[in-house]
Amino acid sequence: MFARTAQRQFQSPHLRSLARSFSGTAPAGTDFTHVVIGGGAVGLAIARALASHSHSSSPSSNSNSNSTLLLERHPHTGTETSSRNSEVIHAGLYYGPHSLKTRLCIRGRSALYSFCARYGVPHARVGKWVVAQDEAQGEALAGIHEVCRTAGLGVPTRWVGREEARRLEPEVRALGGVLESPETGIVDSHALMTALLGQFEESGGVLAVNSAVVGVEALGSRAGGDGWRITVRDAATGSESSITTSTIINSAGLGAADIHNMIVPPDKHVRLYYAKGNYFSYASSTPKVRRLIYPVTAPGAGGLGTHLTLDLAGRMRFGPDVEWVESPSDLAVNAARLPAAIAEIKKYLPSIDESALTPDYAGIRPKLAPAGAVATGGGGFVDFHIRKEDGFEGWVNLLGIESPGLTSCLAIGEMVRDMLYGSGKVEGSAALGT
Ligand SMILES: Cc1cc2nc3c(=O)[nH]c(=O)nc-3n(C[C@H](O)[C@H](O)[C@H](O)COP(=O)(O)OP(=O)(O)OC[C@H]3O[C@@H](n4cnc5c(N)ncnc54)[C@H](O)[C@@H]3O)c2cc1C
């Protein structure tokens, strides 16, 4: 569990008194201006952006006030997907030239490097190699390189020649070519979230932990036009209390479909599909590898392939694989997947010591499409869903925030703020089902 900065925490029974202290300043007679549901990296970044927004007009009034409440169901922020991932700062190679994932990843990457440098969040621009093992994979790499080279996205890639590859990473096998992404890096996700939370609270934002949202009601004849009533259950006592807010941001990760379905009629309900990724730690210091190594992604795999990442101490770990599960709580790492992972790792790192690999942890990708749908750029690609939903006032809805969500978190925070306060129209996702 990560250390925290000075942090005010409120349990659900205190929400009413908390709300009373804000209600004199919140617009439209609501208790809060913004309620963000979900204290992962993305919810924290959104809450920070909204709390620090110095505005002359709120979405529903001319009030100068601004109060932001972040609701998290666990005793601490950041204990779900945001602390169960590869901690890679992605460059933006994979999601096609026009997707929201690409746009937010590239913007988010640059914002994240600046943020980390400025606020002392441990990170390193270690670079990554995507390694092909045959001609077909080499062609797939050439396709990625071509998009990055021609689309003007600001995603540099470079071919690494055979000799150079052998010199720099003698243990890595890449029979079909190596494409380098120098902008890829790693970040300490816990330290990042601690910094985001600290800034959120310094801007006057309030975190309520142990506060599971169990009901949401849009108020007014125009749904949400008079704000929103949110019912929160206290994890310790089971008691429920409700608060009102002018705007609501659903950033609940694996729980986001449940929040969505509390708001819309049954015929508009959505479901998420859960793709677990198992990780394996490596207890030996040989072979030594100095950069991230990714295989070429298999079409429709649901992930980027079991790759080699480094932590900030230079230790190697491997994963995540893709295991479709029924429950978002199925977070136990599946040791039975180790032999398959070893087979994948040996394709690019043949000298790995199998006995030094042990099951480590797992995270779950909240997918908007089931197994079999293509997960990276191309036909069937599923983008982030970030949208002010039609027919509702003051609701920004985030669904399917899988990778590269960590990289994109600051850009998503800016986007949500601009959706509520920007002067121009911020292009969000298309409506679901269109
Ligand atoms: C295996 C794996 C590897 C990944 N690797 C990378 C990577 O290397 N780089 C990268 O950029 N991205 C990566 N990602 C994606 C990244 O981790 C996520 O996109 C990001 O962490 C999502 O953050 P979030 O805040 O949306 O969700 P979460 O971290 O899941 O936070 C959502 C929060 O909402 C809370 N919540 C849910 N329901 C309720 C409720 N009813 N009431 C109150 N609170 C609620 C939860 O408790 C949780 O804390 C990876 C993801 C996975 C699964």
The ligand as an SDF file (V2000), in Angstrom:
LIG
                    3D

 53 58  0  0  0  0  0  0  0  0999 V2000
   -3.1010   -6.1700  -16.8490 C   0  0  0  0  0  0  0  0  0  0  0  0
   -3.1520   -4.7110  -17.1640 C   0  0  0  0  0  0  0  0  0  0  0  0
   -2.0030   -4.0580  -17.6070 C   0  0  0  0  0  0  0  0  0  0  0  0
   -2.0450   -2.6850  -17.9150 C   0  0  0  0  0  0  0  0  0  0  0  0
   -0.8990   -2.0450  -18.2590 N   0  0  0  0  0  0  0  0  0  0  0  0
   -0.9230   -0.7220  -18.5230 C   0  0  0  0  0  0  0  0  0  0  0  0
    0.2620   -0.0240  -18.8330 C   0  0  0  0  0  0  0  0  0  0  0  0
    1.3500   -0.5570  -18.7900 O   0  0  0  0  0  0  0  0  0  0  0  0
    0.1590    1.2970  -19.1690 N   0  0  0  0  0  0  0  0  0  0  0  0
   -1.0400    1.9310  -19.2220 C   0  0  0  0  0  0  0  0  0  0  0  0
   -1.0720    3.1010  -19.5940 O   0  0  0  0  0  0  0  0  0  0  0  0
   -2.1810    1.3160  -18.8580 N   0  0  0  0  0  0  0  0  0  0  0  0
   -2.1430    0.0010  -18.5000 C   0  0  0  0  0  0  0  0  0  0  0  0
   -3.2830   -0.6360  -18.1180 N   0  0  0  0  0  0  0  0  0  0  0  0
   -4.5130    0.1210  -18.0370 C   0  0  0  0  0  0  0  0  0  0  0  0
   -4.5730    0.9620  -16.7690 C   0  0  0  0  0  0  0  0  0  0  0  0
   -4.1330    0.2240  -15.6500 O   0  0  0  0  0  0  0  0  0  0  0  0
   -6.0340    1.3920  -16.5690 C   0  0  0  0  0  0  0  0  0  0  0  0
   -6.5170    1.9500  -17.7610 O   0  0  0  0  0  0  0  0  0  0  0  0
   -6.1650    2.4470  -15.4730 C   0  0  0  0  0  0  0  0  0  0  0  0
   -5.4980    2.0420  -14.3130 O   0  0  0  0  0  0  0  0  0  0  0  0
   -7.6320    2.6670  -15.2150 C   0  0  0  0  0  0  0  0  0  0  0  0
   -7.7700    3.5670  -14.1400 O   0  0  0  0  0  0  0  0  0  0  0  0
   -9.2340    3.8680  -13.5930 P   0  0  0  0  0  0  0  0  0  0  0  0
   -9.0880    4.9200  -12.6030 O   0  0  0  0  0  0  0  0  0  0  0  0
  -10.1500    4.0720  -14.7550 O   0  0  0  0  0  0  0  0  0  0  0  0
   -9.7130    2.4920  -12.9780 O   0  0  0  0  0  0  0  0  0  0  0  0
   -9.3940    1.7920  -11.5630 P   0  0  0  0  0  0  0  0  0  0  0  0
   -7.9820    1.8690  -11.2030 O   0  0  0  0  0  0  0  0  0  0  0  0
  -10.0110    0.4160  -11.6670 O   0  0  0  0  0  0  0  0  0  0  0  0
  -10.2070    2.6570  -10.5490 O   0  0  0  0  0  0  0  0  0  0  0  0
  -11.6060    2.6140  -10.4790 C   0  0  0  0  0  0  0  0  0  0  0  0
  -11.9850    2.8180   -9.0340 C   0  0  0  0  0  0  0  0  0  0  0  0
  -13.3990    2.9020   -8.9510 O   0  0  0  0  0  0  0  0  0  0  0  0
  -13.7860    2.3230   -7.7220 C   0  0  0  0  0  0  0  0  0  0  0  0
  -15.1960    1.9560   -7.8130 N   0  0  0  0  0  0  0  0  0  0  0  0
  -15.7700    1.0560   -8.6290 C   0  0  0  0  0  0  0  0  0  0  0  0
  -17.0950    1.0010   -8.4260 N   0  0  0  0  0  0  0  0  0  0  0  0
  -17.3680    1.8980   -7.4330 C   0  0  0  0  0  0  0  0  0  0  0  0
  -18.5610    2.2930   -6.7640 C   0  0  0  0  0  0  0  0  0  0  0  0
  -19.7640    1.7430   -7.0520 N   0  0  0  0  0  0  0  0  0  0  0  0
  -18.4760    3.2360   -5.7990 N   0  0  0  0  0  0  0  0  0  0  0  0
  -17.2820    3.8180   -5.4740 C   0  0  0  0  0  0  0  0  0  0  0  0
  -16.1110    3.4440   -6.0700 N   0  0  0  0  0  0  0  0  0  0  0  0
  -16.1630    2.5110   -7.0420 C   0  0  0  0  0  0  0  0  0  0  0  0
  -12.8670    1.1100   -7.6010 C   0  0  0  0  0  0  0  0  0  0  0  0
  -12.7740    0.6400   -6.2780 O   0  0  0  0  0  0  0  0  0  0  0  0
  -11.5640    1.6570   -8.1460 C   0  0  0  0  0  0  0  0  0  0  0  0
  -10.7100    2.1380   -7.1220 O   0  0  0  0  0  0  0  0  0  0  0  0
   -3.2560   -1.9910  -17.7960 C   0  0  0  0  0  0  0  0  0  0  0  0
   -4.4150   -2.6440  -17.3290 C   0  0  0  0  0  0  0  0  0  0  0  0
   -4.3460   -3.9880  -17.0010 C   0  0  0  0  0  0  0  0  0  0  0  0
   -5.5530   -4.6800  -16.4580 C   0  0  0  0  0  0  0  0  0  0  0  0
  1  2  1  0
  2  3  1  0
  2 52  2  0
  3  4  2  0
  4  5  1  0
  4 50  1  0
  5  6  2  0
  6  7  1  0
  6 13  1  0
  7  8  2  0
  7  9  1  0
  9 10  1  0
 10 11  2  0
 10 12  1  0
 12 13  2  0
 13 14  1  0
 14 15  1  0
 14 50  1  0
 15 16  1  0
 16 17  1  0
 16 18  1  0
 18 19  1  0
 18 20  1  0
 20 21  1  0
 20 22  1  0
 22 23  1  0
 23 24  1  0
 24 25  2  0
 24 26  1  0
 24 27  1  0
 27 28  1  0
 28 29  2  0
 28 30  1  0
 28 31  1  0
 31 32  1  0
 32 33  1  0
 33 34  1  0
 33 48  1  0
 34 35  1  0
 35 36  1  0
 35 46  1  0
 36 37  1  0
 36 45  1  0
 37 38  2  0
 38 39  1  0
 39 40  1  0
 39 45  2  0
 40 41  1  0
 40 42  2  0
 42 43  1  0
 43 44  2  0
 44 45  1  0
 46 47  1  0
 46 48  1  0
 48 49  1  0
 50 51  2  0
 51 52  1  0
 52 53  1  0
M  END
$$$$
